[in-house]
Amino acid sequence: MTTEIRIPVRPLVEYVYRSGSIRPGFRTNASMHEGTRIHQRVQKDYAEEDLKEVFLEAKLQYGDLVYVIEGRCDGLIRLDGQLTVDEIKSTAGNLDDLGEGAPVHWAQAIMYAYMIAVQQDEPRMQVQLTYVHSMSNEERRMRRMLEREELEQFAAEVIAGYAPYAEMMVAHEQKRDETVRGLGFPFQKYREGQRKLAGAVYQTIREGKGLMAKAPTGIGKTMSVLFPTVKAIGEGEAGRLFYLTARTTTRATAEEAFARMQAQGLHMHVISLTAKDKICFKEEEACDAGQCGMCEGYYDRINGAVLDMLEHETLMTRPVIEQYARKHRVCPFEFSLDAAYAADAVICDYNYIFDPRISLKRMLEEQKRKTVLLVDEAHNLVDRGRMMFSAELAKSAFFDTQSTFKALEGSLPAAKGIASTAGAVDKYMGTIRSHGENAGELLKKEPPEELFDLLEPFVMAAEQCLLEGGAQDEEAQALLLDAYFASQNFLRIGKLYDERFITYAECERSEVRIRLFCLDPSVLLRQTAKGFRSVVHFSATLSPMGYYRDMLGAGEDDYTLRVPSPFRPEQLDVRLMPLSVRYKDRERSRRPIAGMLRQLAAEWPQGNLLVFFPSYPYMREVYDTFMEQPGNVDVTMQRQGMSEEERDQFLNAFQPDPERTRIGFAVQGGVFSEGVDLPGDRLNGVVVVGAGLPQIGLENNVLRDYFNETGRNGFNYAYIFPGMNKVLQAGGRLIRTEEDTGVLVLIDDRFTQEPYRSLLPKEWQHFTRIAPSATNFSSND
């Protein structure tokens, strides 16, 4: 059977013809949306018999493969009686700098001409590039006449350039599917609940639906969702998967699961994406296009680098990517993105799919329709989604930009325009402050249209300057870039603004911050995920399920699964201290909590304990009180902004059978309360202080009011449900395997009240009460 490779014209010619260096990709909000307008304006001048947006398809055989090429040409017109392909391109750059036109643009247009010549049996075709300046609307046209033989030769050369990659991918996919069919579950047996979850995931993918799965910590959720998805790919039910995480720690768990399957014979391309600031070689070379040797000539080397890595590697973790990036002298971050488009499985942060600023925009619709999204720790996506679809501007950014570029007007031609447009934005934001000092007075349900109108000229002026080389002064350049990207994002989010958004401003002295705040991200999350084969949201703490189905945008037909805990009741000793830890009572709660910790340390003279607090200040207050008489205890405390190395040191201190009790002080919702595994005697007890409610403030009160107005319980949605999720995550650190045992202490009188008590897992609701007065205190307490 002949294997067909289906590929659109644009990615085909970009693969073969892209060359040169990575340059900063400055695109104004206007230019992203103006492209369509410019196409329509040019097409409006076509003659009545001319055609626009013409779908084309052609087949070419090369070697053992048949290439099905498809695309949509902007215009098929007649010029002086000659059938002509018109390819329209918008640009913010100087039209005089275009030279003879970009090779990749010519390649795209010539491929369309070839397809038409074959389809309509034309002896020759004319090709026209129409460049339009996005701001001035000035046009520049270039034409070529090509005979049928030239078109056929050109198409054959393009396919020949793409063939090595295509042949490698076909051979890989055949081997992948063969090894998937022979792959068994990579453990001796399923844990209780694992088979049920795995079966639900597979069925969901087969039917092309969504799944919300609440599955307890410790059953092996990662393998339970990855194994059936890999099976679905091997059996043709899906084409690829994205394993989306909120934290680095959970990414490592997915890598380990793939490593285990590959050790049992699986052959699959798996890549992990690391944030640019972490993987960049900036300590070795300046991380600026034009200075970094990894960026210079990047596109001349990238095809060879990707082919090399895909031919020799399957599990492409950060060290592997860095190794090949150094070998081929390519930017490791951009290299990882280019390789990701070819991988069967991508492990990455949520934002690569959901964030409109960062998402993998070159993914083809055909690829998306075959792609499964596995959303790990999906409870985190509510706040992350809200953040990704919100935007903020600070007045100081425009004041500083105006001042700096006003001083450069004599030496930088573009400076006057930047200073003027930045000054207009600064002036507008200044009027906001004069309307009232209290942020609550500045809430609006309407988008700030006047601000949008002021930002667009600034973005255009900034882009023009950046395209012309930017400011020579590094500080001025940094100021411009920060204001430019913030403005671009503000305009982008403004296009999404509807009744689920609110605009508010906060004023503090001379600073004004204006925020487009996404109250409910569910619709945007659902729209983003709509084009994919299936979306599986899973977490141990999707409780209450109705809240998460609502906030994560589940469809009516999406499945829901609740897997009960497989652990025995006797594994967990749950105690509850009904002590008020509300803000007004925190001062007098410190000593009872410190006393309880001393008692717990005495119970576990060689044990490991973690204590989770609702905030850093409260944690430090209890820590200081405890350290007045710590006893025979080693104490370590989480700090804000810890590096990965410091986090590892914190966790590595928890080893079985320490010489004396070790207590770790940490915060709920922090890096140590989720995705952390300390099995066996690495962790003997967990203390959770407080119901985790977010701090009362403007945004949370706005959320409360919004949900009340839309018929939901606003206080539950804004405060109780997010807070209790932190409690469940922190407590879930304790029992990770069938052999683990330990003590869980819950400190807050609200845990005895509704709805808090019913939100606790069933196995936590049978607790022993600890009276604060019964704890052991020192004579000084």
C-alpha atoms as one frame of an Amber mdcrd trajectory, in Angstrom:
protein
   0.000   0.000   0.000   1.336   3.452  -0.955   1.822   5.794   1.975   0.447
   9.298   1.538   1.922  12.368   3.208  -0.570  15.224   3.450   0.984  18.653
   3.938  -0.135  22.257   3.321   1.928  24.402   0.966   3.070  26.981   3.496
   4.784  24.667   6.055   6.222  22.650   3.137   7.987  25.630   1.555   8.936
  27.100   4.924  10.727  23.854   5.804  12.695  23.864   2.549  13.332  27.598
   2.092  13.636  29.100   5.544  17.129  30.433   6.084  19.053  33.089   7.943
  18.948  34.152  11.560  16.401  34.437  14.348  15.252  38.036  14.513  12.904
  39.561  17.043   9.398  38.894  15.731   7.693  42.244  16.354   4.073  42.126
  15.282   1.717  44.846  16.408  -1.740  43.907  17.535  -2.866  45.872  14.499
  -0.760  43.860  12.042  -2.015  40.520  13.344  -5.605  41.580  12.627  -4.836
  43.895   9.708  -3.580  40.982   7.583  -7.126  39.870   6.822  -8.251  43.441
   6.165  -5.344  44.030   3.754  -6.104  40.812   1.851  -9.737  41.824   1.515
  -8.831  45.336   0.343  -6.516  44.020  -2.399  -9.039  41.356  -3.451 -11.764
  44.005  -3.676  -9.982  45.459  -6.730 -10.080  42.129  -8.603 -12.163  41.898
 -11.755 -15.538  40.182 -11.556 -14.253  36.998 -13.206 -11.168  36.768 -10.941
 -11.175  34.246  -8.100 -10.070  34.677  -4.491  -9.231  32.212  -1.693  -8.992
  29.302  -4.147  -8.550  25.862  -2.561  -5.978  23.721  -4.389  -4.716  20.149
  -4.072  -2.121  18.143  -5.977  -0.340  14.806  -5.651   3.345  14.200  -6.315
   5.196  10.923  -5.966   8.786  10.951  -4.785  10.458   7.655  -3.938   7.992
   5.341  -2.230   5.818   8.152  -0.877   2.964  10.137  -2.393   2.783  13.763
  -1.232  -0.693  15.277  -1.112  -0.128  19.042  -1.180  -2.974  21.383  -0.377
  -3.385  25.100   0.069  -5.465  28.181  -0.549  -4.086  30.840  -2.873  -5.102
  34.448  -2.260  -6.047  35.219  -5.850  -6.300  33.572  -9.271  -6.589  36.476
 -11.697  -5.976  37.428 -15.327  -3.402  40.100 -16.092  -3.067  41.036 -19.773
  -4.805  37.775 -20.658  -2.357  35.636 -18.633  -3.617  33.418 -15.772  -1.814
  34.695 -12.663  -1.430  33.580  -9.055  -1.540  36.589  -6.707   0.070  36.039
  -3.286  -0.646  38.915  -0.861   1.721  39.690   2.012   1.418  42.480   4.583
   4.547  43.960   6.126   5.439  46.674   8.625   8.955  46.936   7.189  10.214
  49.368   4.589   9.042  48.290   1.117  12.336  49.515  -0.358  14.134  46.848
   1.677  12.235  43.973   0.052  14.677  43.606  -2.831  13.363  40.941  -5.193
  11.012  39.503  -2.555  11.430  36.792   0.064  12.389  33.356  -1.381   9.844
  31.613   0.849   7.052  33.890  -0.466   8.023  33.168  -4.053   8.146  29.446
  -3.259   4.614  29.511  -1.851   3.223  31.352  -4.865   5.100  29.148  -7.374
   3.769  25.978  -5.728   0.239  27.330  -6.138   1.029  28.101  -9.787   2.275
  24.537 -10.278  -0.911  23.101  -8.766  -3.115  25.240 -11.026  -1.048  24.423
 -14.121  -1.489  20.693 -13.466  -5.157  21.049 -12.552  -6.068  23.205 -15.577
  -3.386  21.929 -17.972  -1.849  25.387 -18.429   1.371  25.627 -20.500   2.659
  28.543 -18.418   1.685  30.586 -15.353   2.385  34.094 -14.141   3.204  34.561
 -10.449   2.710  37.858  -8.620   3.738  38.903  -5.118   1.719  41.827  -3.766
   3.323  43.443  -0.725   1.235  45.948   1.257   2.597  48.180   4.025   0.399
  47.612   7.072   0.429  51.280   8.143   0.645  53.338   4.937  -1.218  50.828
   2.668   1.472  51.469   0.039   1.747  48.536  -2.391   4.651  46.923  -4.242
   4.148  44.194  -6.883   6.649  41.744  -8.398   5.961  39.278 -11.234   7.530
  36.247 -12.840   6.477  34.128 -15.831   7.173  30.399 -15.549   6.767  27.647
 -18.127   5.075  24.367 -17.198   8.417  22.520 -17.205   9.911  25.097 -14.814
   6.954  24.720 -12.455   7.228  20.928 -12.458  10.974  21.072 -11.846  10.482
  23.548  -8.995   7.815  21.372  -7.317  10.060  18.298  -7.622  12.955  20.179
  -5.987  10.742  21.288  -3.101   9.582  17.722  -2.475  13.174  16.473  -2.712
  14.171  18.954  -0.017  11.369  17.796   2.259  11.687  14.053   1.536  14.461
  13.114   4.023  12.342  14.440   6.907   9.138  12.824   5.598  10.817   9.442
   5.021  12.320   9.474   8.499   8.911  10.292  10.047   7.107   7.545   8.114
   9.675   4.941   9.183   9.450   6.192  12.756   5.653   6.032  12.860   5.649
   2.473  11.550   8.097   1.414  14.249   6.162   3.400  16.882   2.854   1.725
  16.069   4.467  -1.721  16.010   6.022  -1.225  19.454   2.792   0.215  20.872
   0.860  -2.864  19.796   3.344  -5.040  21.683   3.425  -2.840  24.797   1.906
  -4.206  27.982   1.050  -2.252  31.103   4.503  -1.404  32.496   3.844  -2.653
  36.035   3.169  -6.167  37.269  -0.428  -5.277  38.052  -2.813  -2.358  38.084
  -3.277  -0.583  41.383  -6.828  -0.315  42.603  -8.544   2.351  40.535  -5.856
   2.462  37.833  -7.624   0.155  35.383 -10.872   2.089  35.774  -9.148   5.405
  35.029  -7.139   3.974  32.118 -10.267   2.462  30.564 -12.161   5.737  30.860
  -9.309   7.659  29.187  -9.127   5.217  26.279 -12.895   5.274  25.729 -12.928
   9.069  25.890 -10.261   9.285  23.159 -12.037   6.735  20.948 -15.218   8.798
  21.114 -13.454  12.150  20.728 -14.963  13.558  23.923 -13.670  15.109  27.144
 -13.158  13.653  30.609 -13.038  15.166  34.091 -11.376  12.606  36.343 -10.969
  12.927  40.112  -8.511  10.217  41.110  -6.746   9.994  44.484  -3.059  10.609
  44.962  -1.073   7.401  45.002  -2.899   5.279  42.432  -0.483   6.289  39.669
  -2.567   8.829  37.738   0.249   9.738  35.346   0.649   6.209  34.000  -3.119
   5.697  34.111  -3.635   8.479  31.560  -0.431   8.106  29.510  -0.604   4.352
  28.857  -4.112   4.339  27.301  -3.297   7.471  25.284  -0.141   5.850  23.890
  -2.234   2.788  23.036  -4.778   5.000  21.267  -2.004   6.594  19.190  -0.602
   3.198  18.179  -4.045   2.020  17.135  -4.801   5.110  15.038  -7.380   6.622
  17.386  -5.119   9.653  17.905  -1.961  11.113  16.387  -0.101  12.720  19.285
  -0.470  13.916  22.854   0.364  16.906  25.007   0.948  16.263  28.693   0.273
  19.671  30.247   1.575  20.549  33.701   1.620  23.519  36.041   4.902  22.650
  37.771   8.357  21.286  36.946   7.937  18.512  39.533   5.001  16.934  37.685
   6.865  17.164  34.382   9.541  14.877  35.819   6.864  12.312  36.761   5.666
  12.186  33.144   9.238  11.782  31.878   9.733   8.860  34.276   6.535   7.212
  33.020   7.694   7.430  29.405  11.151   6.152  30.371   9.512   3.111  31.983
   7.436   2.383  28.860  10.469   2.854  26.610  12.447   0.448  28.773   9.798
  -2.123  27.855  10.162  -1.520  24.135   8.125   1.570  23.283   9.610   3.622
  20.424   8.080   7.093  20.573   9.388  10.641  20.167   8.809  12.419  23.484
  10.038  15.952  24.147   9.965  18.161  27.234   9.761  21.925  26.783  11.648
  24.111  29.241  11.011  27.824  29.751  13.279  30.058  27.676  14.911  31.780
  30.655  15.935  28.400  32.099  17.267  26.654  29.002  18.876  29.662  27.294
  22.694  29.600  27.025  22.795  33.304  27.924  25.670  32.795  30.364  27.761
  31.621  27.419  26.605  34.202  24.865  24.432  37.317  24.902  20.803  36.263
  24.436  19.969  38.820  21.752  19.296  38.188  18.107  22.218  39.741  16.296
  24.685  38.896  19.066  24.061  35.258  19.947  25.899  32.783  17.736  23.096
  30.278  18.375  20.627  32.693  16.713  22.826  33.748  13.804  22.240  31.383
  10.875  19.768  29.379  12.990  17.475  28.507  10.055  20.407  27.329   7.973
  21.164  24.630  10.570  17.850  23.795  12.214  16.611  21.138   9.765  19.800
  19.127  10.204  19.649  19.522  13.980  16.044  18.285  14.207  16.713  15.343
  11.879  19.814  14.362  13.859  18.020  14.373  17.206  14.891  12.595  15.979
  16.956   9.871  14.285  19.005   9.133  17.393  16.796   9.983  20.400  13.335
   9.138  21.673  13.101  10.718  25.150  14.257  14.289  24.555  14.621  15.863
  27.986  16.329  19.166  28.712  19.885  17.688  28.869  19.362  15.923  25.516
  18.058  19.103  23.873  20.992  21.096  25.233  23.440  18.472  23.946  22.151
  18.649  20.359  21.739  22.441  20.517  25.434  22.796  21.319  26.380  20.248
  18.671  24.526  22.113  15.906  24.961  25.642  17.314  21.237  26.426  17.537
  19.176  28.261  20.175  18.035  25.481  22.566  14.624  27.025  23.219  13.676
  27.577  19.576  15.187  24.178  18.750  12.914  22.495  21.298   9.852  24.219
  19.782  10.787  23.164  16.249  11.314  19.569  17.399   8.008  19.639  19.309
   6.034  19.982  16.070   7.454  16.605  14.997   7.160  14.775  18.346   4.530
  12.180  19.236   4.314  13.433  22.816   5.087  16.864  24.238   5.469  17.487
  27.981   5.076  21.175  28.703   3.423  23.908  30.728  -0.258  24.787  30.250
   0.631  28.023  28.507   1.953  26.341  25.339  -1.641  25.391  24.541  -3.862
  27.878  26.375  -1.943  31.166  26.640  -2.685  33.384  23.599   0.792  34.989
  23.945   2.838  31.775  23.986   0.879  28.940  22.372   2.364  26.732  19.661
   0.823  28.729  16.826   2.261  26.726  13.917   0.327  23.579  14.827  -1.813
  22.613  11.855  -5.563  22.122  12.265  -5.185  18.578  10.958  -2.632  17.897
  13.699  -4.902  19.408  16.358  -7.809  17.190  15.366  -5.655  14.146  16.133
  -4.073  15.499  19.327  -5.054  14.540  22.877  -4.558  17.019  25.732  -3.821
  15.487  29.138  -4.179  18.247  31.731  -2.365  17.250  34.931  -3.340  18.799
  38.297  -6.210  20.377  36.386  -7.467  22.316  39.434  -4.576  24.737  38.778
  -5.938  25.641  35.354  -8.736  27.785  36.821  -6.392  30.445  38.241  -3.837
  29.971  35.474  -6.536  30.420  32.843  -7.773  33.562  34.562  -4.206  34.893
  34.551  -3.489  33.943  30.914  -6.605  35.752  29.710  -6.001  38.912  31.774
  -3.698  41.856  30.998  -2.253  44.825  32.860  -0.611  48.155  32.086   1.399
  50.406  34.442   1.498  54.185  34.009   5.199  54.312  34.967   6.151  52.254
  31.886   4.794  54.979  29.571   6.045  57.882  31.659   9.582  56.445  31.598
   9.363  55.622  27.879   8.157  59.134  27.042  10.907  60.790  29.093  13.676
  58.591  27.717  12.711  58.908  24.041  12.032  62.628  24.280  15.718  62.992
  25.193  16.641  60.904  22.107  14.686  62.949  19.566  17.838  64.599  18.212
  19.638  61.297  17.514  16.849  58.805  16.770  14.322  59.594  13.988  11.610
  57.368  15.459  11.985  58.825  18.983   9.524  61.687  18.484   6.672  59.381
  17.516   7.373  57.075  20.445   7.596  59.931  22.950   4.377  61.460  21.636
   2.292  58.265  21.652   3.694  57.065  24.995   2.940  60.496  26.450  -0.694
  60.245  25.322  -1.075  56.917  27.144   0.644  58.327  30.245  -1.684  61.354
  30.236  -4.775  59.159  29.940  -3.668  57.016  32.873  -2.994  60.166  34.877
  -6.629  61.198  34.468  -7.652  57.858  35.992  -5.811  58.738  39.203  -7.518
  62.132  39.378 -10.935  60.445  39.366 -10.409  58.933  42.800  -7.791  57.325
  44.994  -9.785  54.205  45.835  -9.487  51.370  43.337 -13.020  50.291  44.148
 -14.316  53.490  42.571 -12.589  52.628  39.298 -14.325  49.350  38.480 -15.986
  49.197  35.067 -17.730  46.442  33.179 -16.900  48.038  29.839 -13.553  47.791
  28.028 -11.411  50.985  27.963 -11.930  51.778  24.284 -10.232  55.185  24.573
  -7.107  53.511  25.934  -7.125  50.968  23.097  -7.233  53.844  20.598  -4.169
  55.411  22.249  -2.218  52.160  22.484  -2.445  51.226  18.795  -0.419  54.249
  17.563   2.162  53.611  20.286   2.502  49.957  19.276   2.906  50.919  15.613
   5.508  53.588  16.415   7.400  51.157  18.655   7.360  48.432  16.036   8.608
  50.781  13.350  11.513  51.776  15.596  12.311  48.164  16.458  12.227  47.096
  12.805  14.656  49.875  11.969  17.140  48.645  14.572  15.682  50.045  17.770
  17.348  52.427  20.170  21.114  52.249  20.539  20.848  52.876  24.270  20.284
  49.524  26.055  18.134  51.032  28.813  15.929  52.821  26.272  15.609  49.626
  24.232  14.578  47.616  27.317  11.979  50.242  28.287  10.536  50.231  24.787
  10.356  46.451  24.581   8.605  46.140  27.967   6.007  48.797  27.105   5.581
  47.375  23.602   4.872  43.787  24.684   2.606  44.899  27.552   0.621  47.067
  25.139   0.441  44.345  22.524  -0.932  41.890  25.092  -3.409  44.460  26.440
  -4.806  44.957  22.931  -4.872  41.211  22.311  -6.889  40.550  25.479  -9.099
  43.517  24.623 -10.255  41.577  21.528 -11.533  38.830  23.866 -13.355  41.207
  26.229 -16.997  40.350  26.956 -19.358  40.111  29.925 -16.924  37.739  31.659
 -14.341  40.536  32.041 -14.080  43.627  34.175 -11.763  46.629  33.984 -10.286
  48.036  37.150  -7.547  50.437  38.143  -5.413  50.607  41.265  -3.745  53.864
  42.270  -0.820  54.078  44.664   0.936  57.447  44.872   2.047  58.313  41.337
   1.515  54.784  39.975  -1.641  53.669  38.190  -2.266  50.112  37.080  -5.129
  49.296  34.733  -6.145  45.666  34.450  -8.424  43.755  32.099  -9.442  41.010
  34.520 -10.908  37.739  33.256 -13.521  36.728  35.817 -14.530  33.444  34.210
 -12.011  31.712  31.893 -14.261  28.719  31.146 -15.497  29.833  27.714 -12.009
  30.779  26.488 -10.529  27.540  27.819 -13.268  25.583  26.055 -12.752  27.496
  22.792  -8.993  26.893  22.911  -9.443  23.159  23.491 -12.270  22.766  20.972
 -10.140  21.805  17.973  -8.365  18.920  19.725  -9.321  15.238  19.603  -9.924
  14.885  23.346  -9.166  16.752  26.551  -8.642  14.815  29.771  -8.588  16.915
  32.954  -7.381  14.946  35.959  -6.444  15.687  39.550  -6.816  14.284  43.048
  -8.685  17.414  44.099 -11.375  18.185  41.500 -13.808  18.735  44.328 -16.547
  19.789  44.151 -16.765  18.361  40.645 -19.569  20.693  39.568 -17.409  23.737
  40.277 -14.503  22.423  38.179 -16.731  21.297  35.307 -18.143  24.815  35.299
 -14.827  26.689  35.579 -12.823  24.505  33.177 -15.455  24.676  30.451 -16.574
  21.040  30.338 -19.143  20.263  27.641 -22.489  18.677  28.367 -21.366  15.420
  26.722 -18.021  15.244  28.535 -17.589  12.358  30.923 -17.054  12.590  34.672
 -15.159   9.972  36.690 -14.557   9.699  40.433 -12.108   7.017  41.528 -12.381
   6.170  45.249  -9.294   6.054  47.446  -7.605   2.636  47.430  -5.952   3.177
  50.820  -6.992   1.489  54.054  -8.468   3.687  56.809  -5.828   2.529  59.279
  -3.050   3.999  57.117  -4.086   7.518  58.136  -4.466   8.920  61.648  -6.548
  12.089  61.187  -6.727  14.619  64.017  -8.531  17.937  64.111  -7.760  20.896
  66.350 -10.838  23.212  66.242  -8.831  26.376  66.798  -9.714  29.678  65.143
  -6.907  30.742  62.812  -8.831  33.637  61.281  -6.743  36.743  60.761  -8.046
  38.458  63.924  -7.184  35.374  66.022  -3.751  34.570  64.624  -1.770  36.301
  67.351  -3.259  34.076  70.071  -3.215  30.946  67.875   0.586  30.904  67.515
   1.386  29.310  70.871  -1.224  26.523  70.746   0.035  25.560  67.268   3.679
  25.660  68.386   2.761  23.518  71.400   0.976  20.966  69.230   4.040  20.751
  66.964   6.273  20.050  69.959   3.908  17.276  71.022   3.886  15.813  67.516
   7.695  15.940  67.383   7.810  14.028  70.667   5.583  11.329  69.128   7.964
  11.029  66.167  11.463  11.380  67.664  12.988  10.224  64.360  10.238  11.315
  62.024   9.677  13.803  59.220   6.856  16.334  59.426   5.583  19.026  57.052
   3.482  21.949  58.289   1.527  24.019  55.772   0.339  27.569  56.500  -2.025
  29.868  54.566   0.593  32.648  54.202   4.292  33.423  54.573   3.820  36.016
  57.388   1.732  33.629  59.493   4.234  30.822  58.866   7.106  33.020  60.079
   5.177  34.064  63.198   4.541  30.446  64.233   8.112  29.522  63.274   9.508
  32.263  65.544   7.274  31.106  68.390   8.245  27.461  67.913  11.954  28.299
  67.764  11.806  29.871  71.234  12.018  26.269  72.509  12.465  23.960  69.512
  13.742  20.968  71.488  15.566  18.133  69.733  14.281  19.104  66.299  15.797
  20.163  62.968  13.683  22.858  61.341  13.727  24.116  57.756  11.467  26.793
  56.284  10.301  27.624  52.768  11.358  31.007  51.445   9.766  33.056  48.698
  11.561  32.868  45.355  13.582  29.737  46.071  15.718  28.473  43.186  15.305
  24.916  41.880  18.514  23.955  43.666  17.201  25.354  46.968  13.901  23.508
  46.513  15.776  20.257  45.914  17.836  20.854  49.064  14.648  21.434  51.061
  13.108  18.140  49.893  16.323  16.107  50.044  16.595  16.914  53.737  13.602
  14.618  54.294  15.234  11.198  54.458  14.061   8.072  56.329  15.054   7.654
  59.998  16.726  11.020  60.672  18.808  11.344  63.821  16.132  13.609  65.238
  12.770  14.941  64.189  12.739  17.144  61.116   9.965  19.693  60.633   9.505
  21.626  57.409   7.503  24.845  57.449   5.825  25.557  54.077   2.860  27.388
  52.555  -0.355  26.020  51.143  -0.530  26.312  47.374   3.272  26.559  47.146
   5.829  24.382  45.391   5.979  21.850  48.234   2.230  21.343  48.585   1.661
  19.861  45.104   3.398  17.322  42.905   5.834  16.352  45.666   6.453  12.680
  46.504   8.026  11.789  49.860   7.011   8.110  50.161   7.547   5.789  53.098
   9.386   7.229  56.089  10.492  10.307  54.172   7.251  11.823  55.489   5.436
  10.691  58.640   3.088  13.539  59.319   1.419  16.561  57.742  -0.141  19.504
  59.538  -2.483  21.801  57.616  -3.148  25.128  59.317  -6.269  26.923  58.109
  -8.870  26.389  55.392  -6.617  28.019  52.784  -9.038  30.814  51.892  -7.495
  33.445  49.601  -6.846  36.820  51.159  -9.825  39.151  51.034  -9.083  41.768
  48.409 -10.359  43.615  45.381 -10.049  40.825  42.798 -11.549  38.105  44.987
 -14.413  40.363  46.022 -15.045  41.192  42.370 -15.129  37.459  41.643 -17.541
  36.895  44.530 -19.898  39.582  43.244 -19.696  38.324  39.650 -20.612  34.756
  40.587 -23.418  35.971  42.841 -24.809  38.006  39.931 -24.643  34.969  37.614
 -26.644  32.743  39.964 -23.822  30.912  41.705 -22.600  31.054  45.309 -20.031
  33.818  45.023 -18.274  33.245  48.345 -17.894  29.534  47.618 -16.570  30.170
  44.100 -14.184  32.982  45.046 -12.989  31.826  48.453 -14.059  28.449  49.850
 -13.566  26.131  46.860 -10.107  27.484  45.868  -9.032  27.532  49.528 -10.100
  23.997  50.326  -8.312  22.750  47.226  -5.051  23.938  48.797  -5.929  22.010
  51.962  -6.576  18.811  50.005  -3.355  19.168  48.033  -1.240  19.772  51.142
  -2.782  16.849  53.029  -2.352  14.642  49.964   1.440  14.741  50.344   1.253
  12.134  53.127  -0.119   8.819  51.814   1.476   8.037  48.449   1.647   4.205
  48.358  -0.176   1.197  49.815   2.527   0.915  52.500   2.574   4.537  53.687
   1.197   5.433  57.118   1.153   8.694  59.039  -0.682  11.366  60.985  -2.653
  14.230  59.431  -3.510  17.172  61.683  -6.074  19.734  60.518  -6.092  23.014
  62.449  -9.145  25.252  61.990 -12.555  25.234  63.662 -14.149  25.707  60.224
 -13.315  22.102  59.365 -16.149  21.090  61.716 -18.625  23.300  59.834 -20.338
  23.166  56.461 -19.473  23.405  53.634 -15.862  22.870  54.758 -16.408  19.465
  56.364 -18.247  17.954  53.376 -15.418  19.124  51.102 -12.931  16.961  53.041
 -12.263  13.512  51.537 -14.393  10.790  53.075 -11.348   9.202  54.708 -10.509
  12.492  56.458 -13.954  13.001  57.959 -13.454  10.403  60.685 -11.066  12.414
  62.838 -10.015  12.587  66.460 -10.469  16.002  68.036  -7.528  17.651  69.746
  -8.464  20.296  72.287  -5.976  23.204  72.144  -5.856  23.247  75.925  -4.751
  19.621  76.013  -1.545  20.209  74.078   1.824  20.326  75.808   3.126  23.858
  76.286   6.290  25.075  77.949   6.034  27.042  81.173   6.603  30.206  79.167
   3.561  29.535  76.984
